[in-house]
Amino acid sequence: MSTQQRLTGRVAIITGAASGIGRATVELFAAEGASVVAVDLPSSAIASVHAGKPNIAALALNVTDADAPQKMVALALEKFG
């Protein structure tokens, strides 16, 4: 499958990113050039699923936590500007 790099220079935050559609979305966005904050529950395999991929930052976090949005955006800014 060829990629067109349609998302180069973009940053995405994707939840449910350790498995299924979320994981596939992270991989597709990254293949298309995006920098991705991949978020899933602490009990998931999020820490290892996307390990070693420089344009993917994994975050183990429950998105229902009151401070979750701030943490996701803070990581995106820290890692990808």
C-alpha positions as CSV (number, residue, x, y, z in Angstrom):
1,M,0.0,0.0,0.0
2,S,1.4,3.4,-1.0
3,T,1.0,6.4,1.1
4,Q,0.6,10.0,-0.1
5,Q,1.7,11.7,3.1
6,R,-1.5,13.7,3.2
7,L,-1.1,14.4,6.9
8,T,2.5,15.6,7.0
9,G,2.8,18.5,9.5
10,R,-0.4,17.6,11.3
11,V,-0.9,16.3,14.9
12,A,-3.7,14.0,15.9
13,I,-4.9,12.7,19.2
14,I,-6.6,9.3,18.9
15,T,-8.3,7.5,21.7
16,G,-8.9,3.8,22.0
17,A,-5.5,3.4,20.3
18,A,-4.2,0.2,21.7
19,S,-6.4,-2.1,19.6
20,G,-9.0,-2.5,16.9
21,I,-10.1,0.6,14.9
22,G,-8.2,3.0,17.2
23,R,-4.9,1.1,16.6
24,A,-5.5,0.9,12.9
25,T,-6.3,4.6,12.8
26,V,-3.1,5.5,14.6
27,E,-1.1,3.4,12.2
28,L,-2.8,4.9,9.1
29,F,-2.4,8.5,10.3
30,A,1.3,7.9,11.1
31,A,1.8,6.3,7.7
32,E,0.2,9.3,6.1
33,G,2.8,11.6,7.9
34,A,0.9,12.7,11.0
35,S,2.4,12.9,14.5
36,V,0.0,11.0,16.7
37,V,-0.8,11.0,20.4
38,A,-2.2,7.5,20.9
39,V,-4.3,7.3,24.1
40,D,-5.8,4.3,25.8
41,L,-6.6,3.0,29.3
42,P,-3.7,2.3,31.7
43,S,-4.8,-1.4,31.7
44,S,-4.3,-1.6,27.9
45,A,-1.2,-2.5,26.0
46,I,-0.8,1.1,24.8
47,A,2.7,1.4,26.2
48,S,4.0,-1.4,24.0
49,V,1.8,-1.4,21.0
50,H,3.3,1.7,19.4
51,A,6.8,1.5,21.0
52,G,9.7,2.5,18.9
53,K,7.7,4.7,16.5
54,P,9.1,8.2,16.7
55,N,6.0,9.9,15.3
56,I,3.7,8.2,17.8
57,A,3.5,9.1,21.5
58,A,1.7,6.7,23.7
59,L,-0.3,7.9,26.7
60,A,-1.9,5.6,29.2
61,L,-4.9,7.6,30.4
62,N,-8.6,7.3,31.2
63,V,-10.2,9.9,29.0
64,T,-13.0,10.3,31.5
65,D,-10.6,11.9,34.0
66,A,-11.3,15.6,34.5
67,D,-7.8,16.5,33.5
68,A,-7.5,14.1,30.5
69,P,-8.0,16.8,27.8
70,Q,-5.2,18.9,29.3
71,K,-2.8,15.9,29.6
72,M,-3.4,14.9,26.0
73,V,-2.9,18.4,24.6
74,A,0.2,18.9,26.8
75,L,1.8,15.7,25.5
76,A,1.0,16.7,21.9
77,L,2.7,20.1,22.5
78,E,5.6,18.6,24.3
79,K,6.4,15.9,21.7
80,F,5.4,17.6,18.5
81,G,5.2,21.3,19.1
